[in-house]
Amino acid sequence: MVRKSFSFSLFLALLCVTGRVQLLQAQTPMVQPKMVILWPGGAPGALGNTPVDKPRMYIFLPEKRTTSASVLVIPGGGYHTVVVGSAGFQMADWLNRQGVAAFVLDYRIKPYHYPAETDDGRRTMRLIRAHAAEYGIDPDRIGVWGSSAGGHLASSLGTHCKAAGQPASTDPVDRLSCKPDLMILEYPVISMELPEAHKLSMENFLGPNPDPKLAHEYSNQYQVTPDTPPTFLFATTDDPTVKVENTLDFYRALERNHVHAELHLFDYARHGCGLCGEIPSLRVWPSLLRTWLIQRGYLPKDAPPPPPPGPRWPKWPAGLEGPGMP
């Protein structure tokens, strides 16, 4: 009896260790990304000279490319943190495994307000285009993938940026366009007007007393035009954090303007699950995105399969510094 008890205890211990190792492997990025500071000489409106004042992007280049397209990933976090791990690096890894180059933005957050966040997003898109040859990508095939508040910043690039940059600028990077060529919006914040807005994101983005005109201008459903990029949207109908009306209103605006768009709603109550690999009801959504990317010509049909559904990575990688640190 004692021998059986010991064997069972040993089995449980080995199972726990094995599970822990598998979990760590699932949470560890395949590639250590290169980091680029967006403004080496100091960001516009910087409040200091510490890591939180220096917006940056991380570069994920696949070992084997299948396409010249690339994607800028903008994690969410309510404009009070940036979930770089599970909403950034994990998405980049998902794209890399299929041969797609990816970039992850760590942008300034509270106490910074508009226009710091949009400045960071625009600068990143322009830097990617400026170095397209170095990264081996097509400057005219750069998508953006934003989740939650990152979806607001991503949709701001898609609706507020023009095809042309700032031709009068002395900085050649600023002369390039910041407009993405397609958008992936995951349970996005879209509106900056109550009652639809996510109040925390609205106040962190615009400040404690938002200017009504600016709030309307950055309620991005009102900024959609026929030139808005093709868009893929995913959300849950009972999202307890960001109302699904954000997604629905943006989709309706795209449809009215005859923009290619695909919407997937799930009858579920969840926010912030990333690739949602640990949720059986939602884990299918990345495969729907993959199909859409193939249809849009961003992925070849014979691209390697994505990684199997797995647990979310940590929200913030250990040892990392940056503006979005919790």
N, C-alpha and C positions, 0 to 999 in steps of 0.2 A: 504493500500500500504506500509505504514511504517512497519506494522507487518510482511508482507511477506518479506521485505528486511532484517529485523532483523533476521527472521528465517533462511533465506538463508545464511546470514553471519555467524550465529551460526553453521549451518551445515558445512560450509566451514572450520571454525575454528576447529570443532571436527574432521573433515576428515583429516586436516593437522596434528593434534596431534596424531590421530590414526595411520596415515601413518608413522609418525616419530617414534612412539613406535615400529611398526612392523619392520621398517628399522633397528632400534637399536637392536631388538631381532635377526634379520637375521644376523647382523654383529658381534654379541657377541659369542665367543666360548662357547660350552656347558660345557667344563671342564677347570679349571684353571690348566695349565700344570706345572709339576715339571721341574725345570731347573738344568742341570748338566754342570759344567765347564769341558771342555775337558782335560785341563792340570791344575789341581789345583796349581801346583808349578810353573806355567808359561809356555806359549806355546813356542815352538822352534822359534827362530828368533823374539821374541816379542820386539816391539819398546818402550814399556812402561808398566804401570801396571794399566791402566784404563779399564773400560768396553769394549772399542773398541779394546783392545789388548787381550781380553779373549774370544775366540770362545767357543760356548756352544750349547747344544742341549736341546730341550724341549720334554718331554715325554707325550704322549697321550695314555692312556690305556683305552679301551672300558669298559663300565659297564658290558656288556655281550659279551663274546667272541664267535665267530663262527668258528675261525680258529687259528692255531698256527703260521700262516704266519704273517709277519709284513712288514712295508714299511718305509724307511727313505725318508723324503721329503726335497728336496733342492731347496729353492726359487731362483728366478732369481733377476736381478737388474743391469745387465751390469758390474758386478764386481766393481760397485761404490756405491751400496746400496744392501740390502737384503730385499726383499718384504715379510717379515715374516708373515704378516697378510693374505692378499688375495691369496698369492702363497705358503703359508705354513700352518698356523693354520687352514685355511678353508679347505684345502685338508685333513689335519689330522682329522678334524671333519667329513668330508665326509666318510673317512675310518672307523672311530670309530662308526658311526651310523650303519655300516654294520658288526660290530664286529671285525674289524681289528686293531691291535695295530699300532701306528704310532709314528714317531720321526721327529722333525723338526730341521734342522741345521741352526744356525746363525754363519756364517763363516767370517773370516777376508777379508777385501776388501781394495781398494786403500786408503792409500799409500802402503799397502802391495802388493807384487807381488808374482808370482810363486817362491818357492813352497808352500807358506803359505796356499793358498786355497786348494791345493790338500792334504797337510798335515792335514788340518782340516777335510776334507771329509774322508780320510783314517782312521784317529783316531776315528771319530764318528762311522763308520761301525764296527771297531774293538771293541769299547766300547759296542756297542749293542750286539755283539756276546759274549763278556766277561760276560755280565750280563743277558744273555738270560733266564737263569733259574729264576732269580729275576723278569723279566718282563713277564714270562710265555709264551715265544715264542720259536720257533724252530730256532736254529742258522744257519741251512742250508736252511731256507726259508725266507730270508730277501731281499726284493726288494728295488729299489731306484726310486724315482719319481722326476725328475728335469725339471724345466721350464726355457726357455730362457738361460741366462748364467748359471743358475742352471742345465740346461740340459747338458751344456758342462762339468760341474763338475761331474754330474752323469755319463755321458758317459765316462769320464776319469776314474772313478772307474771301470766301466765295461770293459774297454779296456786296462788299464795299471796295474791293480791289478792282482796278481797271486793267484792261489788257496791256496798256502801256504803263511804264513806271513813272518816274519823275525826271523827264529829259533835261531839265535845267539844273539838276543836282551836280555838285562837284564830285560826289562819290559815285563811281561807276556802278557799284552794286545797287544803289537806289534808283538807277535808271532802268532797272529790270522790273518786270511785272511781279506782283505778289499774289496774283490770282491763281488758285489751283485749277487743274484740268478736270478733276472730278472730286466728289466728296463722299466720305463715309461718316455718317452721323449716328452715334450710338447713344440711346436715351438722352438726346441733347437738350441743354438749356437753349431756348431760342428767343423767348420774350424777355424784355426788361421792364414790362409793365404789369403791375398787379391787376387782377388776382392770379393770372397765369404764370407770372414770373416765379422762379425760385428765389425767395426773398433774400437769402444769404448771399447767393451769387450776385444778385442785383446790387445789393449794398456794397459788397466787396469790390465789384467792378466799377461802379459809378460813384461810390462814396455814400455816406449816411443820409444825405439829402439830395437824391438824384434830380438833375435837371430834367423836367418832363420832356422837353424837346429831344434831349440826348437819349433818354430812355426809349422814346419812340423810334429814333433813328437806329438804335441798336436792338430793337425788336425785329429780328432779321427776316421774319415772315413778310414784312412790309417792303423789304429791299430786293425781293426776288424779281428778276427780269428774264426775258428770253435768253439772255447771255449767261445766266447762272449755270455753273457746271452740272453735269449729270450727277445724280445723288442717290445713294443707298441709305435707307433709314431702318433702324431696328430699335424697338422699345417694347415695354410691357404695359398692358392696359391699366394695371393697378399699381404702378410705380409710386411708392410712398414718399418719394423725395422730390422728383421733378414730374410735374403733371404731364400726362401723355398728350394733352392738348398742344404742347410745344411741338411735338413731332407731327401731329395731325395738321396743325395750321401751316407748318412749313411744307408738308407734302401737298396740301391743297394749293398753296401758292405756286409750287413748282408745276402742278398739273394745269393750273389756269394759264401759266406762261409757256405751256407746251415744252417743258424741260424734261428730258428723260429721267425718270425717277422710279425707284422700286421701294416699297414699304413692307416691312414685316412686323406685325404686332403679335405678341404672345399674351395669352390670358394668364397672367402671372403677376405677383406683387414682388418686384425686386428692382433694386437700383445698384449700380456699381459692381456688377459681376464680371466685367471684362469679357473674356472669351467664354465664360460661364460653363467651363468644363465639368465643374462639380455639381451642376444642376441638370438632371436628365431632361427636364422639360425645355431647357433653353440651349443646351449644348449644340443643337443642330444649327444655330444661326450662323456660325462662321462658315459652314459648308454652303449656305445660301449666298453668303458674300463671295466666296470663291467662285461659284457659278456665275455670279454677276460680273466679277472681274474678268472672267473668261469671255463672257458675252461682250463686254466693253473693249476687249482686245488688250487688256492690261496683263493678262496671264495667258500663256499658251495652254491648249487643251491637255497636252502631255506634261505639264508642270508636275514636279514631284508632289506627293500628297503632303498635306499639312501635318503637324504633330497630332497625335490622338488627344482627345479631350483629357485634361488633367486639372489639378488644383491651381488656384491662383497663386502667382508669385507674391512675395512681400510687397506691400505698398511702396516702401522706400528701401532700396538696396543698402545694405550695411556698408558703412565707410564712405558713402557718397555725400558730397556737399553741393549746395546749389540754392537758387531762389525758392524753390518749392518745398524745401525741407519741412516736415511736420513740426 
